[in-house]
Amino acid sequence: MPIVAQSTETTDWVSRFADDVIEESERRAPGKPVVVASGLSPSGPIHLGNLREVMTPHLVADEIRRRGREVRHLISWDDYDRYRKVPAGVAGVDETWAEHIGKPLTSVPAPAGSAHPNWAEHFKAAMTEALGELGIVFDGISQTAQYTSGVYREQILHAMRHRGDIDAILDQYRTKKAPAKKQQQKPVDEAELEAAEGSGAAAEDDGGSGSAGYFPYKPYCGNCAKDLTTVTAYDDDSTELTYVCGACGFSETVRLNEFNRGKLVWKVDWPMRWAYEGVIFEPSGVDHSSPGSSFQVGGQIVGIFGGRQPIGPMYAFVGISGMAKMSSSKGGVPTPADALKIMEPQLLRWLYARRRPNQSFKIAFDQEIQRLYDEWDKLDAKIADGSALPADVAAHARAVRTAEGELPRTPRPLPYRTLASIADITAGNQDQALRILSELEPDSPLASLDEARPRFDRAEAWINTQVPADQRTVVRQEPDTELLKSLDEASQESLRLLRDGLADHWSLDGLTHLVYGVPKVQAGFSADAGPKELPPEIKTAQRTFFALLYHLLVGRDTGPRLPTLLLAVGQERVRALLGE
């Protein structure tokens, strides 16, 4: 059953945009479904910056659905765009793919080993699967299908008849282009992923003016299938068009009212689609907001097609924190599928929902993911006890459910950092992982790993793909006898106190109390003493004690949280490694 929002009087950005979009839709197309749109180019891996192009209208569309209104979220797959370059690092692709530059993406072979029929379908499939996992409902439109079936024929002929008007609009901006600035290449863990890169913006193509004048249409060559063509003649009455190919020299004359092997140039194609689909809301990236950009110019060209520019925010870039080399094989840009391997869909949705579109943010692939999960779990607790702020409540609701229902969630959402530590220590041993997890809460032991899934699987994937091998935890096989022999009396006493308390404190909370309490007891205080009752040197003593335990257990100064590590190692082995 669809979920209907109890009130639209919330303070989040999604509700405010939904109000504006509904109002604008009633002005432009009263009684008709609200139309929001996104555009994605499957020219390579569709990255997490591109996801903002989809997530922003999705959240607005979903809010409109919650209010009981009919809405369509269109995703235009720009799969009829030209193949511009061979992406670096895509598995199974080498320099021989350069021979396909200039062809439609759907005419380029898929990477080697792919089960898909062409380049575009290969990259569309991965994104479509990720969107499904994220609960995003959309109507996909293949631009290859639209153009090659003649759906846009009247719009193409109309653009050709009004090519002088289009050229005049474009000419206002042609002399205003700022000189290109050289930018130093950033590594992926610092780079901002430009969401607008996908939907044709990379070209910013406005057509060309040759000796025959300006034409907003590019045929694909009938011989080599590339778009390196120049229109040399066109007759409005007969629609006869002559072109020559700069790649192979082929030339032909066709009737444009029967010809379906070409497309409008990007700066004309985009506003044509706004008018054709009746788009009310579509966001655009920051690159579209500069003078002469496709969104700005499109706002004028759309009138030629009898339409109006959509409303929609300019959205900021998405950054990546600490991406490991595992995605360099895919061109160095992490995709939604990459993120969903290490985090649940709810967390990824929340990252986009809690920030206004004009706010940039980072998606963590490094240790920061543990802090993000802690923050998410704290918000969950505040939602449960009613103490969360209204905007946080709204962002949380948009993360965990859509108008169609709640996203699948982990039955027992144990702390991500704890699950990651256990996955690290157990190195794939599921029985050992279940043993440790069942001991975390003795009063309510975990009966099956399925109760901790999919969060446990995500944490395990993070350990296996994002944590360098030299940072993984390896428990000692034998006691460090040299270190044990060298310990002074106080250090030996601290280990004895810990060993003596293991049996009575064998749970996550109990061991936490024990390891923090040993230095307190040694200093003459109660193990229950709070920070205000203790002198500052107790913290120093605790750090020294923790470092000793890490050395004896894993041979390093640091490691996973000690209570989790102790549970993972097991009582018998802990006692042996600590000198019993």
C-alpha positions as CSV (number, residue, x, y, z in Angstrom):
1,M,0.0,0.0,0.0
2,P,1.4,3.4,-0.9
3,I,2.6,5.5,2.0
4,V,0.9,8.9,2.3
5,A,2.8,11.6,4.1
6,Q,1.0,12.7,7.2
7,S,2.0,16.4,6.7
8,T,3.8,18.5,4.2
9,E,4.7,21.0,6.9
10,T,8.3,19.8,7.1
11,T,11.5,21.8,6.9
12,D,13.4,19.7,4.5
13,W,14.4,20.8,1.0
14,V,12.5,17.9,-0.7
15,S,9.1,19.1,0.5
16,R,9.8,22.7,-0.6
17,F,10.7,21.6,-4.1
18,A,7.7,19.3,-4.2
19,D,5.4,22.2,-3.4
20,D,6.9,24.3,-6.2
21,V,6.8,21.5,-8.7
22,I,3.2,20.6,-8.0
23,E,2.2,24.3,-8.3
24,E,4.2,24.7,-11.5
25,S,2.7,21.5,-13.0
26,E,-0.8,22.8,-12.3
27,R,0.0,26.0,-14.1
28,R,1.5,24.3,-17.2
29,A,-0.4,21.1,-17.4
30,P,-3.4,21.0,-15.1
31,G,-4.8,17.5,-14.4
32,K,-1.9,15.7,-16.0
33,P,0.8,13.7,-14.3
34,V,3.8,15.7,-12.9
35,V,6.9,15.0,-15.0
36,V,10.4,15.1,-13.6
37,A,13.5,14.1,-15.5
38,S,17.1,12.9,-15.4
39,G,19.6,12.2,-18.1
40,L,22.4,9.7,-18.1
41,S,25.0,8.8,-20.7
42,P,26.2,5.2,-20.6
43,S,29.5,6.2,-22.2
44,G,31.4,4.4,-19.3
45,P,30.9,3.6,-15.7
46,I,28.1,5.8,-14.3
47,H,29.6,7.2,-11.2
48,L,28.3,8.5,-7.8
49,G,28.3,12.1,-9.1
50,N,25.9,11.1,-11.9
51,L,23.7,9.5,-9.2
52,R,22.9,13.0,-7.9
53,E,21.3,13.7,-11.4
54,V,18.9,10.9,-10.6
55,M,18.5,11.0,-6.8
56,T,17.5,14.7,-6.7
57,P,14.4,14.3,-8.9
58,H,13.7,10.9,-7.5
59,L,13.3,12.3,-4.0
60,V,11.0,15.1,-5.2
61,A,9.0,12.6,-7.3
62,D,8.7,10.3,-4.4
63,E,7.4,13.1,-2.1
64,I,4.8,13.9,-4.7
65,R,3.7,10.3,-4.9
66,R,3.4,10.2,-1.1
67,R,0.9,13.0,-1.4
68,G,-1.2,10.8,-3.7
69,R,-0.3,12.6,-6.9
70,E,0.6,10.9,-10.2
71,V,4.1,11.5,-11.2
72,R,6.6,10.2,-13.9
73,H,10.3,10.2,-13.3
74,L,11.9,10.0,-16.7
75,I,15.5,8.8,-17.1
76,S,16.7,9.5,-20.6
77,W,19.5,7.2,-21.5
78,D,21.7,9.2,-23.9
79,D,22.8,6.0,-25.6
80,Y,22.6,7.7,-29.1
81,D,25.4,10.0,-28.1
82,R,28.7,9.6,-29.9
83,Y,31.4,7.4,-28.4
84,R,33.9,10.2,-27.5
85,K,37.0,8.4,-26.2
86,V,38.2,5.1,-24.8
87,P,37.8,5.3,-21.0
88,A,41.0,4.5,-19.1
89,G,41.1,1.3,-17.2
90,V,37.8,-0.3,-18.3
91,A,38.4,-4.1,-18.1
92,G,38.7,-5.8,-21.5
93,V,39.0,-2.5,-23.4
94,D,42.2,-1.5,-25.2
95,E,43.3,1.0,-27.9
96,T,41.5,-1.0,-30.6
97,W,38.3,0.5,-29.3
98,A,39.5,3.9,-30.7
99,E,38.3,2.8,-34.1
100,H,34.7,3.2,-32.8
101,I,35.1,6.9,-31.8
102,G,32.3,8.9,-33.4
103,K,29.8,6.0,-33.6
104,P,26.6,5.9,-31.4
105,L,27.2,4.2,-28.1
106,T,24.7,1.5,-29.1
107,S,26.9,0.7,-32.1
108,V,30.1,0.2,-30.1
109,P,30.9,-3.4,-29.0
110,A,30.6,-4.1,-25.3
111,P,33.8,-4.6,-23.3
112,A,35.3,-8.0,-23.7
113,G,33.5,-10.7,-21.7
114,S,30.3,-8.7,-21.3
115,A,27.0,-10.5,-21.7
116,H,25.4,-7.3,-23.2
117,P,24.9,-6.6,-26.9
118,N,26.7,-3.2,-27.0
119,W,28.7,-0.6,-25.0
120,A,25.7,1.4,-23.8
121,E,23.7,-1.7,-22.6
122,H,26.7,-2.9,-20.7
123,F,26.9,0.3,-18.6
124,K,23.2,0.8,-18.4
125,A,22.7,-2.6,-16.9
126,A,25.0,-1.9,-13.9
127,M,23.3,1.4,-13.2
128,T,19.8,0.0,-13.6
129,E,20.5,-2.8,-11.0
130,A,21.9,-0.2,-8.5
131,L,18.8,2.0,-9.0
132,G,16.6,-0.9,-8.3
133,E,18.5,-1.7,-5.1
134,L,18.0,2.0,-4.1
135,G,14.3,1.8,-4.6
136,I,14.2,4.3,-7.4
137,V,11.2,4.0,-9.7
138,F,11.6,5.5,-13.2
139,D,10.5,5.3,-16.8
140,G,13.6,4.7,-18.9
141,I,13.8,6.2,-22.4
142,S,16.4,5.0,-24.9
143,Q,17.4,7.9,-27.1
144,T,18.6,5.4,-29.7
145,A,15.1,4.0,-29.8
146,Q,13.5,7.4,-30.0
147,Y,15.7,8.7,-32.8
148,T,15.9,5.5,-34.9
149,S,12.2,4.9,-34.8
150,G,11.3,8.4,-36.0
151,V,9.6,9.5,-32.8
152,Y,11.4,12.9,-33.0
153,R,11.0,13.4,-36.8
154,E,8.7,16.4,-36.5
155,Q,10.9,18.0,-33.9
156,I,13.9,17.5,-36.1
157,L,12.2,19.1,-39.2
158,H,10.9,21.9,-37.0
159,A,14.5,22.6,-35.7
160,M,15.8,22.6,-39.3
161,R,13.1,25.1,-40.4
162,H,14.0,27.3,-37.5
163,R,17.8,26.8,-37.7
164,G,18.3,30.6,-38.2
165,D,16.5,31.4,-34.9
166,I,18.5,28.7,-33.1
167,D,21.7,30.0,-34.6
168,A,20.9,33.5,-33.5
169,I,20.4,32.4,-29.9
170,L,23.6,30.4,-29.8
171,D,25.5,33.3,-31.4
172,Q,24.7,35.5,-28.4
173,Y,27.1,33.3,-26.4
174,R,29.7,32.2,-28.9
175,T,31.9,35.2,-28.2
176,K,31.5,35.0,-24.4
177,K,33.3,31.8,-23.8
178,A,35.9,32.2,-21.1
179,P,39.4,30.8,-21.9
180,A,39.8,27.2,-20.7
181,K,41.7,26.9,-17.4
182,K,44.2,24.2,-16.9
183,Q,43.3,22.1,-14.0
184,Q,45.6,19.7,-12.2
185,Q,44.3,16.2,-12.2
186,K,43.1,15.1,-8.7
187,P,43.4,11.6,-7.4
188,V,40.1,9.8,-7.1
189,D,40.0,10.1,-3.3
190,E,40.2,13.9,-3.6
191,A,38.3,14.5,-6.9
192,E,34.8,15.8,-7.1
193,L,32.6,13.7,-9.4
194,E,30.8,15.9,-11.8
195,A,27.3,14.7,-12.0
196,A,26.4,16.5,-15.2
197,E,29.2,14.8,-17.1
198,G,26.7,12.1,-18.3
199,S,23.9,13.7,-20.1
200,G,25.6,15.2,-23.2
201,A,27.3,18.0,-21.3
202,A,30.7,16.8,-22.0
203,A,30.4,18.0,-25.6
204,E,28.3,21.1,-25.1
205,D,27.8,20.7,-28.9
206,D,25.8,23.4,-30.6
207,G,26.2,22.2,-34.2
208,G,28.4,23.6,-36.9
209,S,28.4,26.4,-39.5
210,G,29.9,25.5,-42.8
211,S,29.7,27.1,-46.2
212,A,26.1,26.0,-46.4
213,G,25.2,27.7,-43.1
214,Y,24.2,26.5,-39.6
215,F,22.5,23.1,-39.1
216,P,21.4,21.8,-35.6
217,Y,21.4,18.2,-36.9
218,K,24.2,15.6,-37.2
219,P,23.7,12.5,-39.5
220,Y,25.6,9.4,-38.7
221,C,27.5,8.3,-41.8
222,G,25.8,5.6,-43.9
223,N,29.2,4.0,-44.6
224,C,31.3,4.2,-41.4
225,A,28.5,5.0,-38.9
226,K,30.4,7.9,-37.4
227,D,29.1,11.4,-36.8
228,L,32.2,13.2,-38.4
229,T,29.8,14.5,-41.0
230,T,29.0,18.0,-42.4
231,V,25.7,19.0,-43.9
232,T,26.4,20.6,-47.2
233,A,22.9,21.3,-48.4
234,Y,19.3,21.2,-47.2
235,D,16.0,22.0,-48.8
236,D,13.1,22.9,-46.4
237,D,10.4,22.0,-48.9
238,S,11.6,18.6,-50.0
239,T,13.6,17.9,-46.8
240,E,16.4,16.7,-49.0
241,L,19.7,16.8,-47.0
242,T,23.2,16.2,-48.4
243,Y,26.1,15.5,-46.1
244,V,29.7,14.4,-46.5
245,C,31.7,12.3,-44.0
246,G,35.1,13.7,-42.9
247,A,36.2,10.2,-41.7
248,C,35.7,8.1,-44.8
249,G,34.7,10.6,-47.5
250,F,31.3,9.0,-48.0
251,S,28.5,11.4,-49.2
252,E,24.8,10.9,-49.8
253,T,21.5,12.8,-50.2
254,V,18.6,11.7,-48.1
255,R,15.1,12.9,-47.3
256,L,15.0,14.0,-43.7
257,N,11.3,13.2,-43.4
258,E,12.2,9.5,-43.9
259,F,15.7,9.4,-42.5
260,N,16.3,8.1,-38.9
261,R,20.1,7.9,-38.7
262,G,21.2,11.1,-36.9
263,K,20.3,13.4,-34.0
264,L,19.9,17.0,-33.0
265,V,23.1,18.5,-31.5
266,W,23.1,18.5,-27.7
267,K,22.2,22.1,-27.0
268,V,19.1,21.7,-29.2
269,D,18.3,18.1,-28.3
270,W,17.9,18.8,-24.6
271,P,15.4,21.7,-24.8
272,M,13.5,19.7,-27.5
273,R,13.0,16.9,-25.1
274,W,11.8,19.3,-22.3
275,A,9.1,20.5,-24.7
276,Y,8.3,17.0,-26.1
277,E,8.0,15.3,-22.6
278,G,6.5,18.3,-20.8
279,V,9.2,18.2,-18.1
280,I,8.4,20.3,-15.1
281,F,11.5,19.6,-12.9
282,E,15.0,18.7,-13.9
283,P,18.1,19.7,-11.9
284,S,21.4,20.6,-13.6
285,G,25.1,20.5,-12.6
286,V,27.1,23.6,-11.8
287,D,28.8,23.4,-15.2
288,H,25.4,24.1,-16.8
289,S,25.1,27.4,-15.0
290,S,27.9,29.3,-16.8
291,P,27.2,31.8,-19.6
292,G,26.5,29.9,-22.8
293,S,26.0,26.6,-21.0
294,S,23.4,24.1,-22.3
295,F,20.9,24.7,-19.5
296,Q,21.0,28.5,-19.9
297,V,20.9,28.4,-23.7
298,G,18.2,25.7,-23.6
299,G,16.0,28.0,-21.6
300,Q,15.7,30.2,-24.8
301,I,15.8,27.4,-27.4
302,V,12.9,25.5,-25.7
303,G,10.5,28.3,-26.7
304,I,11.1,27.4,-30.4
305,F,9.6,24.0,-29.7
306,G,6.7,25.6,-27.8
307,G,7.9,24.5,-24.4
308,R,9.2,26.1,-21.2
309,Q,12.4,25.4,-19.3
310,P,12.0,23.1,-16.3
311,I,12.4,24.4,-12.8
312,G,15.2,22.8,-10.9
313,P,18.2,23.5,-8.7
314,M,21.8,23.6,-9.7
315,Y,23.5,20.8,-7.8
316,A,27.0,20.6,-6.4
317,F,29.6,18.0,-6.9
318,V,30.0,14.8,-4.9
319,G,33.4,14.0,-3.5
320,I,34.9,10.6,-2.6
321,S,36.8,10.0,0.6
322,G,39.5,7.3,0.5
323,M,38.7,5.2,-2.5
324,A,41.0,2.2,-2.7
325,K,42.5,0.9,-5.9
326,M,39.7,-1.7,-6.4
327,S,37.9,0.7,-8.7
328,S,40.8,1.8,-10.8
329,S,40.0,-1.2,-13.0
330,K,36.8,0.6,-13.8
331,G,38.3,3.9,-14.8
332,G,39.1,5.2,-11.3
333,V,35.6,6.5,-10.6
334,P,33.4,4.7,-8.0
335,T,29.9,3.8,-9.1
336,P,26.7,3.3,-7.1
337,A,27.3,-0.4,-7.4
338,D,30.7,0.1,-5.8
339,A,29.1,2.0,-2.9
340,L,26.4,-0.6,-2.4
341,K,28.9,-3.3,-1.9
342,I,30.1,-1.6,1.3
343,M,27.0,0.2,2.5
344,E,23.3,-0.5,2.7
345,P,20.9,1.4,0.3
346,Q,19.4,3.4,3.2
347,L,22.8,4.9,4.1
348,L,23.5,5.9,0.5
349,R,20.0,7.4,0.1
350,W,20.5,9.3,3.3
351,L,23.7,10.9,2.2
352,Y,21.9,12.5,-0.8
353,A,18.6,13.3,1.0
354,R,20.1,15.1,4.0
355,R,22.1,17.7,1.9
356,R,20.4,20.4,-0.2
357,P,21.3,20.0,-3.9
358,N,23.6,23.0,-3.8
359,Q,25.7,21.5,-1.0
360,S,28.6,19.3,-1.9
361,F,29.4,16.3,0.2
362,K,31.7,13.2,0.3
363,I,30.9,9.5,0.2
364,A,33.3,7.6,2.4
365,F,35.2,4.5,1.2
366,D,37.8,4.8,4.0
367,Q,37.5,4.6,7.8
368,E,35.1,7.5,7.7
369,I,32.4,5.0,6.7
370,Q,32.4,3.8,10.3
371,R,31.7,7.2,11.7
372,L,28.9,7.7,9.2
373,Y,27.3,4.5,10.3
374,D,27.6,5.5,13.9
375,E,25.9,8.8,13.0
376,W,23.2,6.9,11.2
377,D,22.6,4.5,14.1
378,K,22.4,7.5,16.5
379,L,19.8,9.1,14.2
380,D,17.8,5.8,14.2
381,A,17.8,5.8,18.0
382,K,16.6,9.5,18.1
383,I,13.8,8.6,15.6
384,A,12.8,5.8,17.9
385,D,12.6,7.9,21.1
386,G,11.1,11.0,19.3
387,S,14.1,13.3,20.0
388,A,15.2,13.9,16.3
389,L,14.8,17.3,14.7
390,P,12.1,17.6,12.0
391,A,14.5,17.9,9.1
392,D,16.4,14.8,10.3
393,V,13.2,12.9,10.6
394,A,12.3,13.8,7.0
395,A,15.7,12.8,5.7
396,H,15.6,9.5,7.6
397,A,12.1,8.7,6.3
398,R,13.2,9.3,2.7
399,A,16.2,7.0,3.3
400,V,14.4,4.0,4.7
401,R,11.2,4.0,2.6
402,T,9.7,5.2,-0.7
403,A,6.1,5.8,-1.6
404,E,5.9,2.1,-2.6
405,G,7.0,0.9,0.8
406,E,10.0,0.3,3.1
407,L,13.4,-0.8,1.8
408,P,14.6,-4.2,3.1
409,R,16.7,-3.7,6.2
410,T,19.0,-5.6,8.5
411,P,17.0,-7.2,11.3
412,R,19.7,-6.7,13.9
413,P,21.7,-3.6,12.9
414,L,24.8,-4.2,15.0
415,P,27.4,-1.4,14.9
416,Y,29.2,-1.3,11.5
417,R,32.6,-0.9,13.1
418,T,32.0,-4.0,15.3
419,L,31.0,-6.0,12.3
420,A,34.0,-4.8,10.3
421,S,36.3,-5.7,13.1
422,I,34.8,-9.2,13.4
423,A,35.0,-9.7,9.6
424,D,38.6,-8.5,9.7
425,I,39.6,-10.9,12.5
426,T,37.7,-14.0,11.2
427,A,38.9,-13.6,7.6
428,G,35.8,-15.2,6.1
429,N,35.2,-17.9,8.7
430,Q,31.4,-17.7,9.0
431,D,31.1,-20.1,12.0
432,Q,33.7,-18.1,14.0
433,A,31.9,-14.8,13.0
434,L,28.6,-16.2,14.3
435,R,30.2,-17.4,17.5
436,I,31.6,-13.9,18.2
437,L,28.4,-12.1,17.2
438,S,26.3,-14.4,19.4
439,E,28.5,-13.4,22.4
440,L,28.0,-9.7,21.9
441,E,24.7,-9.6,23.7
442,P,24.4,-12.7,25.9
443,D,20.8,-11.9,27.0
444,S,19.7,-11.9,23.3
445,P,22.2,-13.9,21.4
446,L,22.3,-13.9,17.6
447,A,21.0,-17.2,16.3
448,S,22.0,-16.8,12.6
449,L,24.3,-14.5,10.6
450,D,21.2,-13.7,8.5
451,E,20.0,-11.6,11.4
452,A,23.0,-9.3,10.9
453,R,22.7,-9.2,7.1
454,P,23.1,-7.4,4.8
455,R,25.0,-5.0,7.0
456,F,27.5,-7.7,8.0
457,D,28.1,-8.6,4.3
458,R,28.7,-4.9,3.5
459,A,31.2,-4.5,6.4
460,E,33.0,-7.7,5.3
461,A,33.2,-6.3,1.7
462,W,34.6,-3.0,3.0
463,I,37.3,-4.9,4.9
464,N,38.2,-7.1,1.9
465,T,38.2,-4.3,-0.7
466,Q,39.0,-1.0,1.0
467,V,41.4,-1.9,3.9
468,P,45.0,-2.4,2.7
469,A,46.6,-5.7,3.6
470,D,49.1,-4.2,5.9
471,Q,46.3,-2.7,8.0
472,R,44.4,-6.0,8.4
473,T,44.4,-7.7,11.8
474,V,46.4,-10.9,12.3
475,V,46.1,-12.4,15.8
476,R,49.3,-14.0,17.1
477,Q,49.6,-17.7,17.0
478,E,52.0,-17.9,20.0
479,P,52.5,-15.7,23.1
480,D,55.2,-13.0,22.8
481,T,57.3,-14.6,25.6
482,E,60.1,-12.0,25.3
483,L,57.7,-9.1,25.9
484,L,55.9,-11.0,28.7
485,K,59.2,-11.6,30.5
486,S,60.2,-8.0,30.2
487,L,57.1,-6.6,31.9
488,D,57.4,-4.8,35.2
489,E,55.3,-5.8,38.2
490,A,52.5,-3.2,37.5
491,S,52.1,-4.3,33.9
492,Q,51.9,-8.0,35.0
493,E,49.3,-7.0,37.6
494,S,47.2,-5.3,34.9
495,L,47.2,-8.4,32.8
496,R,46.3,-10.6,35.9
497,L,43.3,-8.3,36.7
498,L,42.1,-8.5,33.1
499,R,42.5,-12.3,33.0
500,D,40.6,-12.7,36.3
501,G,37.7,-10.6,35.0
502,L,37.2,-12.3,31.6
503,A,34.8,-15.0,32.7
504,D,32.4,-12.6,34.5
505,H,32.6,-9.9,31.8
506,W,32.4,-11.9,28.6
507,S,30.1,-9.7,26.5
508,L,30.7,-6.5,24.5
509,D,29.5,-4.2,27.3
510,G,31.2,-6.3,30.0
511,L,34.6,-6.3,28.3
512,T,34.3,-2.6,27.6
513,H,33.8,-2.0,31.3
514,L,36.7,-4.4,32.1
515,V,39.4,-3.0,29.9
516,Y,38.7,0.6,30.8
517,G,38.4,-0.4,34.5
518,V,41.7,-2.2,35.0
519,P,43.8,1.0,35.0
520,K,41.3,2.7,37.3
521,V,41.5,-0.2,39.9
522,Q,45.3,-0.2,39.7
523,A,45.3,3.5,40.6
524,G,43.0,2.9,43.6
525,F,39.7,4.0,42.1
526,S,36.5,2.1,41.5
527,A,36.1,0.5,38.0
528,D,32.8,2.4,37.8
529,A,34.4,5.8,38.5
530,G,33.4,8.4,35.9
531,P,35.7,10.8,34.1
532,K,35.0,13.6,36.5
533,E,36.1,11.5,39.4
534,L,39.5,10.6,37.9
535,P,42.8,12.5,37.5
536,P,44.0,13.2,33.9
537,E,46.8,10.6,34.2
538,I,44.3,7.8,34.2
539,K,43.7,8.3,30.5
540,T,47.5,8.0,29.9
541,A,47.5,4.8,31.9
542,Q,44.6,3.4,29.8
543,R,46.3,4.2,26.6
544,T,49.5,2.5,27.8
545,F,47.5,-0.6,28.9
546,F,45.7,-0.7,25.6
547,A,48.9,-0.6,23.6
548,L,50.3,-3.4,25.7
549,L,47.2,-5.6,24.9
550,Y,47.5,-4.8,21.2
551,H,51.2,-5.8,21.1
552,L,50.4,-9.1,22.9
553,L,47.4,-9.9,20.8
554,V,48.2,-8.6,17.3
555,G,51.8,-7.4,17.5
556,R,50.9,-3.7,16.8
557,D,50.2,-0.5,18.7
558,T,46.6,-0.3,17.6
559,G,43.9,-2.5,16.1
560,P,40.1,-3.2,16.3
561,R,38.3,-2.1,19.4
562,L,39.6,-4.2,22.3
563,P,36.3,-5.6,23.5
564,T,35.5,-6.8,20.0
565,L,39.1,-8.1,19.5
566,L,38.9,-10.1,22.8
567,L,35.6,-11.7,21.8
568,A,37.0,-12.6,18.4
569,V,40.1,-14.2,19.8
570,G,38.1,-16.2,22.4
571,Q,38.7,-16.6,26.2
572,E,41.1,-19.6,26.1
573,R,43.4,-18.0,23.4
574,V,43.3,-14.6,25.1
575,R,44.4,-16.1,28.4
576,A,47.3,-17.9,26.6
577,L,48.4,-14.8,24.7
578,L,48.3,-12.7,27.9
579,G,50.6,-15.0,29.7
580,E,48.4,-17.4,31.8
